[in-house]
Amino acid sequence: MSRTRTALLAALALVAGASGTALAVVPGDVGIAAVPCTVDYKVQNQWDTGFTTAVTITNNSAAKSSWSLTWSYAGNQKVSNFWNSKISQSGTAVTANNESYNGSLATGASVSFGFQGTYSGTNAVPTTFTLDGVTCNVDGGGPTDPGPTDPGTPGTGTRVDNPYAGAKVYVNPEWSANAAAEPGGSRIANQPTGVWLDRVAAINGAGGKMGLRAHLDEALKQKGSGELAVQLVIYDLPGRDCAALASNGEFGPTDIDKYKTQYIDPIAAILADSKYASLRIVTTVELDSLPNLVTNVSPRNTATPNCDTMKSNGNYIKGVGYALNKLGDVPNVYNYVDAGHHGWLGWDDNFSATVQTIKQAATAEGATVNDVHGFITNTANYSALKEPYYTINDSVNGKSVRESKWVDWNRYVDELSYAQAFRQEAVSQGFPSGVGMLIDTSRNGWGGSARPTGPGTKTDVNTYVDGGRIDRRLNTGNWCNQSGAGLGERPQASPAAGIDAYVWIKPPGESDGASSAVPNDEGKGFDRMCDPTYTGNPRNNNNMSGALPNAPLSGHWFSAQFQELMKNAYPAL
C-alpha cells in the first residue's frame, strides 16, 4: 500500500488535532489520484524549549513554477530559523514560500525544507496544510516518532578509533555513473569518493542531484550487514575561499548566522536521525579556510583583502567551531579538519601557526578538541604522496635541497612526511593523542611517461631535485586542473603510521574551476589560476598556472581531465 493511501486511511481513524497523521479533507474515493498534495511534517529533534522540523511537500496536481504552503499551530510554537524556504509567521499562522532555486514542482514531484522553532507545553503537529489555496492531507511525524529527542546526544552509534578500519566506503552512484560513462572509466567507477555539500541547495538535492538523505539511504543499502563509512565535505563558510575565486560560496563574509541555521543545523539534524546511526559518517570540514588565515593575510605579500576581512571578523573561526560542535554531537560522526598540504604550510612560519589556528576554532562556539577526530591533507590538491628519489636531508655540492627553487626552504618534500609531522604537532598542542590523518590521493599519482625513474643528476641542487621529483607541476602553489596529473593511490585504510586512510575526497573528473569566466548561479567566480595563459602571482612564485584548457565550473564534470588522470595514474590502471 502506498504511503499516501496509508496516511489517508489512517487519518480517518484519528481525531483532528491529535499528534500523528491528520486529515482535513477526504474525497469520496480515497484513491491517490484524488489527493492534490501531501505534506510530510516530521519533528526530527525536540528538547525542553525547542525543536527542528523537516517538511516535504508532494504535488499531485498540475506542475507549479512557485509554491506557498500555509498552516496554523494550536499552541505557542514560533519559527525562529529556516532553510530551503522563506517562512513568515503572524500569530499562529505560518507561511512558507519557495526559494528562487526550488520553485519548480512538477506533477508527482516533491520538495523539502526545514526550520527550527521554540515552544512551551506541548508541541502538537498541525492538522491542516494548504498548498496554494488547496488543502493537502498530512503525513505527520510528531515528537512521539522514534528518533533522538536531545540534539546533544542523537543516535546510538559509538565511535571507533579509525572509521575506515574494517569498513567499506560509500560509492557515490552519481560520480560512479559519470566515471563509467567515460571510455575506460569502468576500471575505477567502483571507487569511493566524497559527497560535496557545497551549498544549501545540495542538502536536499539541486538540479536533479541526490540530496544528503538520498545519499545516506543509498549508503544503508550498500552497507549490508557490515560496516560502511560515508565521506561528506562540509564546505559553505561565509566568505568561502578568501584567497581564490573559482570556489567562492553563496554566503557573504558576515552571513555567519545563515551559515549556522540554513546550512550546519539542517545537516546536523539529518545526520542525527537514528535511522543512520549504524553508518560511520566522516566529515571533512571547511577546506582551505583556516590555513588562509595564516598565509594569506597582512602583512604577507600573499595577503588578499577578503582574507584580511575574514580574519578580522572571526567568522571562519566561529563557523568551523560551530560545525565541529554541532556535528561532533552526533556519536557516529567523525570530524576531520582541513590541514592544507605540504607545499602550502610546510614552512616554519606556517606549520605550527596553522595548528594553533585550528585549535582556536576547535575551542570556539562550544566545540572542544575532542570534536576533532583527525585532520586531512592534500584535499583537491596534487602534492605527491612520496618523493622516492630525494629527501629533505640531501645536499649537492654543499647545498641543501631546501635551497632548490622547487623546495624553496620548505621542511617537507611530500604529503606523507608532512601529514605524519602535522599529527605530531597537533598532539603536542593539545589535540587528543589518538587523532588520525587522511591524505587525498585522488590526483597525485603523477605517472605516465614524464614520471622519473631515478634521481636527478648532481650537477647542482636544482637539476638534482627537478630531475628526480615525482610532482611535475611548475610550482607547488599551482592548484587548478593541473596538466599531467594522474590518479594516485587507491583508497585504503591504515596505509602508514598515523594515517587513517588514503581517500579520494575530490572526485576525479570534477573540475577545480573554469578556464574562463562563466556566468552561473552557484556563486563561483573566475580565478586566473585556472587560466592556462596566466603568468602567476606571489602565491605560486609568478609561474605559469599549469592549468588545462577548456575547463568548466568547479564541481562540474571535466571529461578531458578525467581521461588524463586515468592515462597518468600511478599505480597504473
C-alpha positions in Angstrom: 0.0 0.0 0.0 1.4 3.4 -0.9 2.5 5.9 1.8 -0.1 8.4 0.7 -3.0 6.0 0.8 -1.9 4.6 4.2 -1.8 8.1 5.6 -5.3 8.9 4.3 -6.8 5.7 5.7 -5.1 6.2 9.0 -6.4 9.7 9.2 -10.0 8.5 9.1 -9.5 6.9 12.4 -7.9 9.9 14.1 -9.5 12.8 15.8 -8.5 16.1 14.2 -5.7 17.8 16.3 -4.1 14.6 17.6 -0.4 14.1 17.3 0.4 12.0 14.3 -1.4 11.7 11.0 -4.4 14.0 10.5 -6.8 14.6 7.7 -8.5 17.8 6.7 -10.4 16.8 3.5 -11.3 13.2 2.4 -12.7 12.8 -1.1 -15.4 10.2 -1.6 -12.7 8.0 -3.3 -9.6 7.9 -1.2 -7.5 6.8 -4.3 -4.2 8.6 -4.8 -5.4 10.5 -7.9 -7.9 12.4 -5.8 -5.2 13.7 -3.5 -4.0 17.1 -4.8 -1.0 17.2 -2.4 0.6 15.5 0.6 2.6 17.2 3.4 5.0 15.1 5.4 5.7 17.1 8.6 8.3 15.5 10.9 9.7 16.8 14.2 13.2 15.5 14.0 14.6 16.7 17.2 12.9 18.1 20.3 14.2 19.4 23.6 12.8 21.4 26.5 12.1 24.6 24.7 12.9 24.0 21.0 12.6 21.6 18.1 13.7 21.1 14.5 11.3 20.0 11.8 11.6 18.7 8.2 8.7 19.3 5.8 8.2 17.5 2.5 5.5 18.6 0.0 4.4 16.2 -2.8 2.5 17.8 -5.6 -0.1 15.5 -7.3 -1.8 18.3 -9.3 -0.6 20.4 -12.2 3.1 21.4 -12.3 4.0 24.6 -10.4 6.6 27.3 -11.0 6.3 28.6 -7.5 4.5 27.4 -4.3 3.2 28.6 -1.0 2.4 26.4 2.0 0.4 27.6 5.0 -0.6 26.1 8.3 -1.6 27.2 11.8 -0.3 26.0 15.2 -2.7 25.0 18.0 -0.1 26.0 20.6 2.5 28.7 21.0 5.1 27.4 18.6 7.3 30.1 17.0 9.5 29.6 13.9 13.0 31.0 14.7 15.2 29.9 11.8 14.5 28.2 8.5 16.2 26.8 5.4 15.2 26.0 1.8 12.1 28.2 2.1 11.1 31.7 3.2 9.0 31.4 6.3 6.9 34.2 7.9 4.6 33.9 10.9 1.7 36.0 12.2 0.3 34.8 15.5 -0.3 31.1 15.0 -0.4 31.3 11.2 2.7 30.3 9.3 3.5 30.7 5.6 6.4 29.0 3.8 7.3 30.2 0.2 9.7 28.7 -2.2 13.3 30.0 -2.6 14.4 31.0 -6.1 16.1 27.7 -6.7 13.3 25.3 -5.7 10.1 26.9 -7.0 9.6 24.3 -9.8 7.3 21.5 -8.6 6.3 19.1 -11.3 3.4 16.7 -11.1 4.4 13.9 -8.7 7.5 15.8 -7.6 8.5 16.7 -4.0 10.3 19.5 -2.4 11.7 19.7 1.2 12.5 22.4 3.6 13.2 22.7 7.3 13.1 25.0 10.3 13.9 25.4 13.9 11.3 26.6 16.4 10.6 27.3 20.1 7.6 26.1 22.2 6.4 25.5 25.7 4.0 23.0 27.0 3.0 20.7 24.1 4.3 20.7 20.5 1.3 19.4 18.6 1.6 18.6 14.9 -0.6 21.0 12.7 -3.7 19.3 11.4 -4.2 21.2 8.2 -1.9 22.3 5.5 -2.8 24.4 2.4 -0.7 24.5 -0.8 -1.6 27.5 -3.0 -5.1 27.5 -1.5 -5.7 23.8 -1.8 -5.9 21.6 1.3 -3.5 18.7 1.5 -3.5 15.6 3.6 -0.9 15.4 6.3 1.6 12.6 6.9 2.5 13.8 10.3 5.6 13.0 12.4 5.3 14.3 15.9 7.7 14.2 18.8 6.5 10.6 19.6 8.2 9.4 16.4 11.2 7.1 17.1 14.5 9.0 17.0 16.6 11.3 19.0 15.0 13.9 21.4 18.1 15.6 22.7 20.1 17.3 20.0 23.2 17.0 22.1 23.1 13.1 22.2 21.4 11.9 19.0 21.6 8.5 17.5 23.1 5.4 19.1 26.4 5.0 17.2 29.7 4.5 19.1 32.9 6.0 17.6 35.8 3.7 16.8 39.5 4.7 16.6 39.6 4.6 12.8 36.3 4.8 10.9 37.9 3.3 7.8 39.2 0.2 9.5 37.2 -2.9 8.7 34.7 -0.9 6.7 33.6 -0.5 3.1 33.4 3.1 1.9 30.4 4.7 0.2 30.4 4.8 -3.6 28.6 7.8 -4.8 26.3 6.5 -7.6 26.2 9.8 -9.4 30.0 10.1 -9.7 30.2 6.4 -10.5 27.8 6.8 -13.4 29.9 9.7 -14.8 33.1 7.7 -14.5 31.5 4.6 -16.0 30.3 6.6 -19.0 33.8 7.6 -19.9 35.9 5.2 -22.1 37.9 3.1 -19.7 36.2 4.6 -16.7 34.6 1.4 -15.5 38.1 0.5 -14.2 37.6 2.9 -11.3 33.9 3.6 -11.2 33.5 1.5 -8.1 35.9 3.6 -6.1 34.6 5.6 -3.1 34.6 9.4 -3.4 33.5 12.4 -1.2 30.0 13.8 -1.4 30.3 17.6 -1.6 27.7 19.7 0.3 29.0 22.9 -1.1 25.8 25.0 -0.9 22.5 24.9 1.0 20.6 23.5 -2.0 22.9 20.4 -2.0 21.4 19.3 1.3 18.1 18.4 -0.2 19.4 18.0 -3.8 19.6 20.6 -6.5 19.5 20.3 -10.3 18.3 16.8 -10.2 21.1 15.6 -8.0 20.8 13.5 -4.9 20.4 15.2 -1.5 22.0 14.2 1.7 19.2 11.9 2.9 19.2 10.2 -0.5 22.9 9.5 -0.2 22.6 8.2 3.3 19.7 6.0 2.3 21.8 4.6 -0.5 24.7 4.1 1.9 22.4 1.9 4.1 21.7 -0.2 1.0 25.5 -0.5 0.2 26.3 -1.2 3.9 24.5 -4.6 4.1 25.4 -6.4 7.3 28.9 -5.0 7.5 30.4 -1.6 8.4 30.4 1.3 6.0 31.9 4.8 6.1 30.3 7.8 4.2 32.5 10.7 3.3 30.9 14.2 3.4 32.6 17.5 2.5 31.3 20.4 4.7 32.1 23.5 2.6 30.0 26.6 2.7 31.6 29.1 5.1 30.8 32.8 5.0 33.2 34.4 2.6 34.4 31.0 1.4 37.8 30.6 -0.2 39.0 34.1 0.5 42.3 33.6 -1.4 40.7 32.3 -4.6 37.6 32.9 -6.8 36.9 29.6 -8.5 35.2 28.2 -5.4 33.7 31.3 -3.8 30.5 30.4 -2.0 26.9 31.7 -1.6 27.3 33.3 1.8 28.8 36.8 2.3 31.6 37.5 4.8 29.1 38.5 7.5 26.5 35.7 7.0 27.6 33.6 9.9 24.0 33.2 11.3 22.8 32.0 7.9 25.7 29.5 7.8 24.6 28.2 11.2 20.9 28.0 10.7 20.5 27.3 7.0 23.5 25.1 6.4 25.0 23.4 9.5 21.8 23.0 11.6 19.9 21.1 8.9 22.9 18.9 8.1 23.3 18.1 11.8 19.6 17.3 12.1 19.8 14.8 9.2 22.9 13.1 10.5 21.4 12.8 14.0 18.5 10.8 12.6 18.7 7.4 14.4 18.0 5.8 11.0 21.6 6.5 10.1 23.2 5.6 13.5 24.8 2.4 12.0 26.8 4.4 9.4 30.3 5.8 10.1 29.9 9.4 8.8 33.2 11.1 8.0 33.1 14.8 7.6 35.9 16.9 6.1 35.4 20.3 7.5 35.8 23.5 5.5 38.6 23.1 3.1 41.2 25.9 2.7 39.6 28.1 5.3 41.7 28.2 8.4 45.1 27.9 6.6 44.2 31.1 4.7 44.1 32.9 8.0 47.8 32.1 8.4 49.3 32.5 4.9 47.1 35.0 3.0 46.6 37.8 5.5 48.5 41.1 6.1 51.4 41.9 6.3 52.4 39.0 4.0 52.8 39.7 0.3 50.3 36.8 -0.4 47.6 38.7 1.5 44.2 39.3 -0.1 41.6 41.9 1.2 39.0 39.1 1.5 41.2 37.0 3.8 42.0 40.1 5.9 38.3 40.6 6.3 37.7 37.0 7.4 40.5 37.2 9.9 39.2 40.4 11.4 35.6 39.4 11.6 36.3 36.0 13.1 33.7 34.2 11.0 36.0 31.4 9.8 36.8 30.6 13.4 33.2 30.8 14.5 31.9 28.8 11.6 34.3 26.0 11.9 33.9 25.9 15.7 30.1 25.8 15.3 30.3 23.0 12.7 32.6 20.9 14.9 30.4 21.4 17.9 27.1 20.5 16.2 28.4 17.7 14.0 30.6 16.4 16.9 27.4 15.9 19.0 26.4 13.1 16.7 28.2 10.0 18.1 28.7 8.3 14.7 30.2 11.4 13.0 34.0 11.7 12.6 35.2 15.3 12.0 38.5 15.7 10.1 39.7 19.3 9.8 41.5 20.5 6.7 45.2 20.9 7.1 46.2 22.2 3.7 49.2 20.4 2.1 53.0 20.4 2.4 53.5 22.9 -0.4 51.3 25.4 1.3 52.0 25.0 5.0 55.3 23.2 5.3 57.4 26.3 6.0 58.4 27.1 9.6 56.3 30.3 9.8 53.2 28.4 8.6 53.3 25.0 10.1 52.9 25.5 13.9 50.7 28.6 13.4 48.2 26.6 11.4 47.8 24.1 14.2 47.3 27.0 16.6 44.6 28.5 14.4 42.8 25.2 14.1 42.9 24.8 17.8 41.4 28.2 18.2 38.5 27.1 16.0 38.2 23.8 17.8 37.6 25.6 21.1 35.2 28.2 19.7 31.4 28.2 19.6 31.1 25.3 22.1 33.5 23.0 20.4 36.4 21.2 22.1 39.4 19.4 20.7 37.5 16.2 21.3 35.2 17.2 18.5 38.2 16.7 16.1 38.8 13.1 15.2 41.7 14.0 12.9 42.9 16.1 10.0 43.0 15.8 6.2 45.8 17.0 3.9 46.0 17.5 0.1 42.3 17.7 -0.4 41.6 18.6 -4.1 45.3 19.1 -4.5 48.2 17.4 -6.4 51.1 17.1 -3.9 53.0 13.8 -4.4 52.4 11.3 -1.7 56.0 10.2 -1.6 59.2 11.5 -3.2 61.3 8.4 -3.5 64.4 9.9 -5.3 65.4 12.7 -2.9 64.9 13.7 0.8 64.9 16.9 2.7 68.2 15.9 4.2 70.0 15.5 0.8 72.6 18.0 -0.4 74.5 18.7 -3.7 77.9 20.3 -3.7 77.4 21.5 -0.2 73.9 22.9 -0.8 70.8 21.5 0.9 67.8 20.6 -1.3 66.0 23.2 0.8 67.9 25.8 -1.2 66.5 24.5 -4.6 63.9 26.6 -6.4 61.4 23.8 -6.1 61.7 23.1 -2.3 62.3 26.8 -1.6 63.3 26.3 2.1 60.2 24.1 2.9 60.7 21.5 5.6 58.8 18.8 3.7 59.0 17.3 0.2 55.9 15.2 0.1 52.5 14.7 1.7 53.2 11.5 3.8 56.0 13.1 5.8 54.1 16.3 6.2 50.9 14.6 7.4 52.8 12.5 9.9 54.6 15.5 11.3 51.3 17.6 11.3 49.7 14.9 13.5 52.6 15.0 16.0 52.4 18.8 16.1 48.7 18.7 16.8 49.1 16.3 19.6 51.9 18.5 21.1 49.5 21.4 21.1 46.8 19.6 23.0 44.7 17.6 20.5 43.9 14.0 21.6 46.8 11.6 21.1 44.6 9.3 19.0 43.9 11.8 16.2 44.5 10.3 12.8 45.3 11.7 9.3 43.7 11.4 5.9 45.5 12.1 2.7 43.6 12.8 -0.5 45.3 10.8 -3.2 42.7 11.3 -5.9 45.0 13.2 -8.3 48.6 13.0 -7.0 49.9 9.9 -8.8 52.0 11.7 -11.5 52.5 8.6 -13.6 52.9 8.3 -17.3 55.9 8.9 -19.5 57.0 12.0 -17.6 57.5 10.2 -14.3 61.1 10.0 -13.2 62.6 6.5 -12.7 65.6 7.6 -10.6 67.4 10.6 -9.0 68.3 13.7 -11.0 71.9 14.4 -11.9 74.0 16.1 -9.3 75.1 18.9 -11.5 73.6 21.3 -8.9 70.8 21.2 -6.4 68.2 22.3 -8.9 69.0 19.7 -11.5 69.1 17.1 -8.8 65.6 18.0 -7.4 64.0 18.7 -10.8 65.3 15.6 -12.4 64.0 13.3 -9.7 60.8 14.8 -8.3 57.6 13.0 -8.9 55.4 16.1 -8.7 55.8 17.6 -12.1 54.0 20.9 -11.5 55.7 24.2 -12.2 55.2 25.2 -8.6 53.5 23.7 -5.5 51.3 26.7 -5.4 49.5 25.6 -8.6 46.2 24.0 -7.7 43.8 24.3 -10.6 43.2 21.4 -13.1 46.9 20.6 -13.4 48.2 19.3 -16.7 49.9 15.9 -16.5 48.4 14.8 -13.2 47.3 11.3 -12.6 45.2 9.2 -10.2 47.1 8.4 -7.1 47.0 5.5 -4.6 43.6 3.9 -4.5 41.5 4.5 -1.3 42.7 2.2 1.5 42.6 2.1 5.3 45.6 2.3 7.6 48.3 2.5 4.9 51.0 4.1 7.1 51.8 5.1 10.7 49.4 7.7 11.9 47.4 7.7 8.7 43.7 6.5 9.0 43.3 6.2 5.2 44.2 7.3 1.7 41.0 8.8 0.3 39.5 10.3 -2.8 37.7 13.2 -1.3 37.9 15.2 -4.5 36.1 13.1 -7.1 38.4 12.6 -10.1 37.0 14.3 -13.2 35.3 17.1 -11.3 36.8 20.5 -12.3 38.6 22.8 -9.9 37.4 25.9 -11.7 36.6 27.3 -15.1 39.3 28.3 -17.5 37.4 31.5 -18.3 34.6 33.4 -16.8 31.3 31.5 -16.9 28.0 33.1 -15.7 26.4 30.9 -13.0 24.0 30.9 -10.1 26.4 29.0 -7.8 28.3 32.0 -6.5 31.5 30.8 -8.3 33.9 33.4 -9.7 36.7 33.2 -12.3 40.2 32.6 -10.9 43.1 33.3 -13.2 44.9 30.3 -11.7 42.5 28.2 -13.8 43.5 30.1 -17.0 46.3 28.2 -18.8 47.6 31.6 -20.1 48.0 33.1 -16.6 51.6 34.0 -15.7 51.1 33.7 -11.9 51.2 35.7 -8.7 53.3 35.7 -5.4 51.5 32.6 -4.2 53.0 30.5 -6.9 56.2 32.5 -7.3 54.9 34.0 -10.5 55.0 30.8 -12.5 52.5 29.8 -15.2 49.3 28.3 -13.9 49.8 24.9 -15.4 46.0 24.5 -15.8 44.3 22.5 -18.5 42.3 24.5 -21.1 38.5 24.4 -21.6 37.6 23.6 -18.0 34.0 24.0 -16.7 32.9 25.5 -13.4 34.3 23.9 -10.2 32.5 20.7 -9.4 31.2 20.2 -13.0 32.3 17.2 -15.0 35.6 17.7 -17.0 36.0 14.7 -19.3 39.4 15.7 -20.7 40.8 15.9 -17.1 39.3 12.5 -16.2 40.9 10.9 -19.3 44.3 12.5 -18.4 44.0 11.3 -14.8 43.5 7.7 -15.9 46.3 7.9 -18.5 48.8 9.2 -15.9 47.6 7.0 -13.0 50.2 5.7 -10.6 49.9 2.9 -9.7 48.8 2.4 -13.3 45.3 1.2 -14.1 
